[in-house]
Amino acid sequence: MNPPTGITSPTRAPVARAAGSALARAFTVAQRLRNPRPIHSRGVVLGGEMRWLQGARPAGLAFVDDAPTRPVPVVARLSRSIGLPAPLPDVIGLAVRFEVAGRPADIEFASTGWNVPLRFTLLAHRRAERARLGILLPYRGDRGPVLLIARTRSGQPPATDPRELPTRDTAPWVLTLGHATAWGPWHPFAELEVRLDPDQADEGLRFDAIRHPVPGARTYAWVRAARQPSYVRVQPDDAPIRMPATPQPAATGT
């Protein structure tokens, strides 16, 4: 594997690598038409936090199992893949970033199904809050493959297109995060609460879950081979990286 890019060597996962090369070529063509983002070209920036649930079932992945004692700040970007205007159905994308020991950690959700085999399939939805948002391709955990999913618990996002932002603040969008094996049931382990971020500049929000892995996550060679060539083609190495805002301590009276 090439460490800076995450691309698998040509001798491993040849079928997935061929598919990844084909995707990379397609993304290169698409980027000429929609620069700098060939898909998810417009997005709404959200800010908030993740809170772990007590007594959650272990997943064999440190990100899930080593529950922080305090909420973890996040910055996120919600978008529609092709960019079809609401209410037309589109694949919904929710990318989430948090900080781990001074580095970014990214989770890339997209609208998928809940059960097998649809949890491995991208599905179009009209509204983001009605979609199940999965990572599609599994992490390699200590016990085998680990999938993550996000499902709305309450509220809804302010918009999926920055041209349709509300003129006033809205209630937070709260999602339950769950984990599962490739074929097993989902188990909740955390809550994600986000709302509209006042800073809608998204130049520093290019996400890559392989180059910016969550704690304990390893990647199967076939996953790297299938997805990384297209990421490397469309994401510059020197792109700025926006990190979550650090909560400011509350002022105290004297």
GITASUL-V369043 format. One record per pair of residues at least 24 apart in sequence whose ideal C-beta (glycine too) atoms are under 8 Angstrom apart, sorted by the first residue. I is the first residue (numbers start at 1). J is the second residue. If there is no record, write none. Layout:
i-><I:I>
j-><J:J>
This chain:
i-><1:1:4:4:5:5:5:5:6:6:6:6:6:6:6:7:7:7:7:7:8:8:8:8:8:12:12:13:13:13:13:13:15:16:16:16:16:16:17:17:17:19:19:20:20:20:20:20:20:21:23:23:23:23:24:24:24:24:26:27:27:27:28:28:31:31:36:37:38:39:39:39:40:40:40:40:40:40:41:41:42:42:42:42:42:42:43:43:43:43:43:43:43:43:44:44:44:44:44:44:44:44:44:44:44:44:45:45:45:45:45:45:45:45:45:45:46:46:46:46:46:46:46:46:46:46:46:47:47:47:47:47:47:47:47:47:47:48:48:48:48:48:48:48:48:49:49:49:49:50:50:50:50:50:50:50:50:51:51:51:52:52:53:53:53:53:56:56:56:56:57:57:57:59:59:59:59:59:59:60:60:60:60:60:61:61:61:61:61:61:61:61:61:62:62:62:62:63:63:63:63:63:64:64:64:64:65:66:66:67:67:72:72:73:73:73:73:73:73:74:74:74:74:75:75:75:75:75:75:76:77:77:77:78:78:78:79:80:80:81:81:83:85:86:86:86:86:86:87:87:88:89:89:89:90:90:91:91:91:91:92:92:92:92:92:94:94:94:95:95:96:97:97:97:97:97:97:98:99:99:100:100:103:104:104:104:105:105:105:105:106:106:106:106:106:106:107:107:107:107:108:108:108:109:109:109:109:109:109:110:110:110:112:112:114:114:116:116:119:119:119:127:128:128:128:128:129:129:129:129:133:135:137:137:137:137:138:138:138:139:139:139:139:139:140:140:140:140:141:141:141:142:143:144:144:145:145:145:146:146:146:146:147:147:147:147:148:148:148:149:149:149:149:149:150:150:150:150:150:151:151:151:152:153:157:158:158:162:165:165:166:169:169:170:170:171:197:201:202:203:203:203:204:204:204:204:205:206:206:206:208>
j-><221:224:211:237:211:228:231:232:208:210:211:219:224:228:231:224:225:228:229:232:221:222:224:225:228:221:225:221:222:224:225:226:222:221:222:223:225:226:225:226:229:225:226:225:226:227:228:229:230:229:226:227:229:230:229:230:232:233:230:230:233:234:233:234:233:234:234:234:234:81:82:83:77:79:80:81:83:93:79:83:79:80:83:161:162:163:77:78:79:93:160:162:202:205:77:78:79:157:158:159:160:161:162:165:196:200:75:76:77:196:197:199:200:201:202:205:75:76:77:78:157:158:173:194:195:196:197:73:74:75:76:194:195:196:197:244:245:73:74:76:172:192:193:194:195:73:74:192:193:74:96:98:177:190:191:192:193:190:191:193:189:190:188:189:190:191:187:188:189:190:179:187:189:141:143:146:179:187:189:141:142:143:144:146:139:141:142:146:179:214:215:216:217:214:215:216:217:105:214:215:216:217:146:179:189:190:216:215:216:189:190:98:99:98:99:244:245:246:247:98:192:194:244:197:205:242:243:244:245:194:202:205:207:128:157:160:160:160:161:110:122:161:161:126:127:160:161:164:126:127:126:124:125:126:124:125:122:123:124:125:125:128:131:133:160:128:133:150:205:207:192:205:207:212:242:243:244:244:243:244:214:215:212:212:241:243:212:213:214:215:207:208:209:212:213:214:135:148:209:214:135:207:209:133:134:135:148:149:150:134:135:136:136:149:149:186:182:183:147:149:180:156:152:156:157:160:155:156:157:173:175:209:220:223:226:227:182:220:223:213:214:217:218:219:217:218:219:220:216:217:218:216:181:181:182:181:182:220:179:180:181:217:179:180:181:182:177:178:179:177:178:179:180:186:175:176:177:178:192:175:176:178:176:191:194:195:196:200:196:200:196:195:196:195:196:195:245:242:242:239:240:242:239:240:241:242:242:235:239:241:235>
